[in-house]
Amino acid sequence: MTPDYWHEAKAALGKRDGRLRRIISAYPDATLRTRGDPFQTLARSIVGRQISVRAAQAVWDRFVLAAGKAVTPSSVLALQEQAMRDAGLSRMKAAYLHDLATHFGGGAIRPRRWARMEDEAVIEELTEVKGIGRWSAEMFLIFYLMRPDVLPVGDLGLQRAIEKLYFKGEPITKDEMAEVGERWAPWRTVATWYLWRSLDPEPVEY
């Protein structure tokens, strides 16, 4: 499912930012997509943290096989730590996935509520789970709830893209990222997605 705001956001961003317009033009048919499963979206964000898109997909594919081709709270809880480690997960990520499955399986997490909640309220609730920091929660806002105006300033890929396109490759701070991102509101999710494309043509999906 593509967000209903996508084409409007592309048009608006293209008018106000020439750099983004060139990236958008290079990927005319590409759009943000959701997998439609809150548990898998969060699990993927844990698996993919601090590794490349390609590496994350490889680990995820092995994890899916270990879980029996269906990554659910119950299938993850049934996995031994060694099976998760053999799939390429660190001990810490394996523990985080187990904790996430426990929260879902025990009803401590109730995804249906989140559609009615503000972004920061969802982030606050999600970050109570071990291994779900602000970055993972923001990935959830983008890839599951498909919120239109998320700028994950803790994302290294986004940071590199902004440095490359707007600062001639010079290092920048999160505050500087946020300042640049102000011109993209209320479509910062869409800008972020295309800035990721400027570094890696393979679409990011969680």
Rosetta blueprint (number, residue, H / E / L):
1 M L
2 T L
3 P L
4 D L
5 Y L
6 W H
7 H H
8 E H
9 A H
10 K H
11 A H
12 A H
13 L H
14 G H
15 K H
16 R H
17 D L
18 G H
19 R H
20 L H
21 R H
22 R H
23 I H
24 I H
25 S H
26 A H
27 Y L
28 P L
29 D L
30 A L
31 T L
32 L L
33 R L
34 T L
35 R L
36 G L
37 D L
38 P H
39 F H
40 Q H
41 T H
42 L H
43 A H
44 R H
45 S H
46 I H
47 V H
48 G H
49 R L
50 Q L
51 I L
52 S L
53 V H
54 R H
55 A H
56 A H
57 Q H
58 A H
59 V H
60 W H
61 D H
62 R H
63 F H
64 V H
65 L H
66 A H
67 A L
68 G L
69 K L
70 A L
71 V L
72 T L
73 P H
74 S H
75 S H
76 V H
77 L H
78 A L
79 L L
80 Q L
81 E H
82 Q H
83 A H
84 M H
85 R H
86 D H
87 A L
88 G L
89 L L
90 S L
91 R H
92 M H
93 K H
94 A H
95 A H
96 Y H
97 L H
98 H H
99 D H
100 L H
101 A H
102 T H
103 H H
104 F H
105 G H
106 G L
107 G L
108 A L
109 I L
110 R L
111 P H
112 R H
113 R H
114 W H
115 A H
116 R H
117 M L
118 E L
119 D H
120 E H
121 A H
122 V H
123 I H
124 E H
125 E H
126 L H
127 T L
128 E L
129 V L
130 K L
131 G L
132 I L
133 G L
134 R H
135 W H
136 S H
137 A H
138 E H
139 M H
140 F H
141 L H
142 I H
143 F H
144 Y L
145 L L
146 M L
147 R L
148 P L
149 D L
150 V L
151 L L
152 P L
153 V L
154 G L
155 D L
156 L H
157 G H
158 L H
159 Q H
160 R H
161 A H
162 I H
163 E H
164 K H
165 L H
166 Y H
167 F L
168 K L
169 G L
170 E L
171 P L
172 I L
173 T L
174 K H
175 D H
176 E H
177 M H
178 A H
179 E H
180 V H
181 G H
182 E H
183 R H
184 W H
185 A L
186 P L
187 W L
188 R H
189 T H
190 V H
191 A H
192 T H
193 W H
194 Y H
195 L H
196 W H
197 R H
198 S H
199 L H
200 D L
201 P L
202 E L
203 P L
204 V L
205 E L
206 Y L
